[in-house]
Amino acid sequence: MDPRVTEKSDVVYSEAGRVPEYVCVEYPGHVTSVDDMLETLGGLDMISHVYSDVNRRLELRFRPSDSYCKPACATRASATGLLVRVTRRVKKKKLQKAPCATASSSVVQPTEATKSSSSAAAQPCHSEEFRSTLLGVVRTSYTFNSELS
């Protein structure tokens, strides 16, 4: 393992001392606004209503204000998954003329033909820190059919 990389892990527990449960919705599009995405799914009330009824399908309307818009339907499926937040922090230091003391031996030095006069003398030093946090368990997933017409 690279000595410049450190890893830390945490678990977020609910008030009852358990890991919270989440529902996964595989949204068939690029989400730029969470409010607009929730509006196309009918709002939080509709999502809660659909989740409470096992036999109901989640509807997605790309134009919610258009009453003639045909909805795309998602099917409910049981899932086994984890919701994990991974953050990466890079601590950059100033350019140094000598290689970093923490640099690993696997760093390839440029050859004479590829060295430039200014960049060969100065090398950046940095260290990375990865932190993973278990946010919860995913037990239910809604998947939209790939044939949107």
C-alpha positions in Angstrom: 0.0 0.0 0.0 1.2 3.5 -0.8 2.4 5.3 2.3 0.8 8.5 1.1 -2.7 7.0 1.2 -4.6 6.6 4.5 -8.0 5.1 4.9 -10.7 5.6 7.6 -14.1 4.1 8.0 -17.2 5.1 10.0 -20.8 3.8 10.4 -23.8 6.1 10.9 -26.4 4.7 13.2 -30.0 5.8 13.7 -31.4 6.8 17.1 -32.5 3.1 17.6 -28.9 2.0 17.2 -29.5 0.4 13.8 -28.3 1.3 10.4 -31.1 3.2 8.6 -32.8 1.7 5.5 -33.1 3.5 2.2 -35.0 3.1 -1.1 -33.1 3.2 -4.4 -34.7 4.8 -7.4 -32.7 4.3 -10.6 -33.6 7.6 -12.4 -33.2 7.4 -16.2 -31.6 10.7 -16.7 -29.1 13.2 -15.6 -30.3 15.0 -12.4 -29.4 18.7 -12.3 -32.2 19.7 -9.9 -33.5 17.5 -7.1 -36.7 19.4 -6.9 -37.4 19.0 -10.7 -36.6 15.3 -10.4 -39.0 14.8 -7.5 -41.7 16.7 -9.4 -41.3 14.3 -12.4 -41.9 11.4 -10.0 -45.0 13.0 -8.5 -43.5 14.5 -5.4 -42.5 13.0 -2.1 -46.1 12.3 -1.1 -46.6 10.2 -4.3 -43.3 8.3 -3.8 -44.3 7.5 -0.2 -47.8 6.4 -1.3 -46.2 4.1 -4.0 -43.7 2.7 -1.5 -46.4 1.8 1.0 -48.4 -0.2 -1.6 -46.3 -3.2 -2.7 -48.2 -3.8 -6.0 -48.1 -0.2 -7.2 -45.6 1.1 -9.8 -43.6 4.3 -9.6 -44.5 6.7 -12.5 -42.1 9.1 -14.1 -43.6 11.9 -16.2 -40.9 13.9 -18.2 -43.5 16.7 -18.6 -45.5 16.8 -15.3 -47.6 19.8 -16.4 -48.7 18.0 -19.6 -51.7 15.8 -18.9 -51.2 13.9 -22.2 -47.7 12.9 -21.3 -47.4 9.1 -21.1 -45.6 8.0 -17.9 -42.7 5.6 -17.8 -43.2 3.0 -15.0 -40.7 1.6 -12.6 -41.0 -1.9 -11.2 -40.3 -2.6 -7.6 -37.7 -5.2 -6.7 -36.0 -6.4 -3.6 -32.4 -5.4 -3.3 -29.4 -6.0 -1.2 -27.1 -3.1 -1.2 -25.2 -0.6 0.9 -25.2 3.2 0.7 -21.6 4.3 1.2 -20.2 7.9 1.1 -16.6 8.0 0.1 -14.6 11.2 0.3 -11.1 11.8 -0.9 -9.0 14.5 0.4 -5.7 15.5 -1.3 -3.3 17.5 0.7 -1.0 19.3 -1.8 2.3 20.7 -0.7 4.5 23.3 -2.4 6.8 22.2 -5.2 10.0 20.7 -4.0 13.3 20.3 -5.8 14.1 17.0 -4.2 11.6 14.0 -4.3 9.2 13.7 -1.4 10.4 11.8 1.6 7.1 9.9 1.6 7.1 9.1 -2.1 7.0 5.4 -3.0 9.7 3.7 -5.0 7.2 3.0 -7.8 7.3 6.6 -9.1 8.9 6.5 -12.5 11.4 9.3 -13.2 11.3 10.9 -16.6 14.1 10.1 -19.0 16.6 12.6 -20.3 14.7 13.0 -23.5 11.4 13.9 -21.8 12.8 16.2 -19.1 12.1 19.9 -19.5 14.4 22.3 -17.7 11.8 23.7 -15.4 9.5 20.7 -14.6 12.2 18.1 -13.9 13.6 20.0 -11.0 10.3 20.7 -9.2 8.0 17.8 -8.3 4.7 18.2 -6.5 4.3 16.4 -3.1 0.8 15.3 -2.0 -0.9 12.8 0.3 -4.3 11.3 -0.1 -6.9 10.4 2.6 -9.9 8.3 1.8 -12.8 8.2 4.3 -15.7 5.9 3.9 -19.0 6.2 5.8 -21.7 3.5 5.8 -24.9 5.6 5.6 -27.4 2.8 5.4 -28.8 -0.4 3.8 -30.9 -0.5 0.5 -33.6 -3.1 0.7 -36.0 -1.9 -2.1 -35.1 -0.7 -5.6 -37.3 0.9 -8.3 -35.9 0.3 -11.8 -37.4 1.9 -15.0 -37.8 -0.1 -18.1 -35.1 0.7 -20.7 -37.8 1.0 -23.4 -39.0 4.5 -22.9 -41.3 5.4 -25.7 
